[in-house]
Amino acid sequence: MMIFFKRHLTRTVGIICLVVCAIIYGWWLINGRFIQSTDDAYVGGNITVVASKVSGYISRIEVGDNQLVKAGEIILTLDDRDYRAAVAQSQAKVSRSKANLDSIRASITMQQSVIASAGEAWQAEKFDVQKSSKDSQRYELLAKSAAISQQIKDNARLDYQRMIARERKAANDYQTEKQRLTMLSAELEAARASYREAKSALDRALLDLEYTVVRSPITGTVANRRARDGSWVGGRHAVSLHCTG
């Protein structure tokens, strides 16, 4: 009984050793043979791991196992439909932001003309007030000497008061138009910020679209191709390359 137990134990241990050796050998065939050995560690100095920078389903694998690829050569492409849609949306937002920015700029140009006209009108009213004031004072003196009638003097006084009212209105109009320009200037700054944000989003979308094409960073041999057509990737190991340069 003891002899049978020892034989069974020996056979079991032998099988386990064979399985472990097979696993180690398989790993060596895939990765280990490409790892450089130093005195105190193992470093993957001649292995480059290629991973996608964006997520997506692989639409096509361009390389096979043990295939030689050159630096810049396409390794795989991702389904880019969502990324193209994101680019289109970003482009539309940039167009809307640019149109709004141009509209505000045009409004500012027009408002500056309005302010200039309002300023000229105000200056004209001030000149009329000065003239009317002098006329009213002159008529006051003439009325005292009975050179003119009281009615003429009173009419001159009323004209002067009307001129003052018109000048005040012109001054208020001028200040109102300047306030509108201040508001438009604030809108312009907000529109500029919105446009910059939209442009930044478009640049990011274009970059993500570019990342759907994964290229080899080096010249080397495909050592371990984990990715397959239709599989999902996203920032993880897709292909290992053995540097031959």
WORA-V79442 format. One record per pair of residues at least 12 apart in sequence whose ideal C-beta (glycine too) atoms are under 7 Angstrom apart, sorted by sequence separation. I is the first residue (numbers start at 1). J is the second residue. If there is no record, write none. Layout:
# WORA-V79442
i = <I I>
j = <J J>
This chain:
# WORA-V79442
i = <34 35 62 63 226 227 34 62 139 140 226 62 139 225 61 224 60 224 60 139 222 223 58 59 223 59 222 223 58 59 136 221 57 135 136 220 221 56 57 220 56 218 220 221 54 136 214 220 50 216 218 219 52 219 132 133 218 132 132 129 128 129 129 125 126 125 125 122 121 122 122 118 119 118 118 115 114 115 111 115 111 112 111 108 111 108 107 108 104 108 104 105 104 104 101 100 101 97 101 97 98 97 97 94 93 94 90 93 94 90 91 90 90 87 86 87 86 87 83 84 83 80 83 80 78 77 77 76 74 75 75 74 75 73 72 73 72 71 70 71 69 71 71 70 69 76 68 69 54 67 66 67 56 66 54 65 53 54 64 52 63 65 52 63 76 50 75 50 61 50 61 61 48 58 60 48 58 58 48 58 69 57 58 57 58 47 63 56 55 55 54 52 52 53 52 51 51 51 52 51 49 50 34 50 49 50 31 47 48 30 47 48 46 46 34 31>
j = <46 47 74 75 238 239 47 75 152 153 239 76 153 239 76 239 76 240 77 156 239 240 76 77 241 78 241 242 78 79 156 241 78 156 157 241 242 78 79 242 79 241 243 244 78 160 238 244 75 241 243 244 78 245 159 160 245 160 163 163 163 164 167 166 167 167 170 170 170 171 174 173 174 174 177 177 177 178 177 181 180 181 181 181 184 184 184 185 184 188 187 188 188 191 191 191 192 191 195 194 195 195 198 198 198 199 198 201 202 201 202 202 205 205 205 206 208 209 208 209 209 209 212 212 212 212 213 214 213 214 215 215 216 215 215 216 216 216 216 217 216 218 219 219 220 227 221 222 208 221 221 222 212 222 211 222 211 212 222 211 222 225 214 225 238 214 239 216 227 217 228 229 217 227 229 218 228 229 220 230 241 230 231 232 233 223 239 233 233 234 234 233 234 235 235 235 236 237 238 238 237 238 223 239 240 241 224 240 241 224 242 243 242 243 242 240>
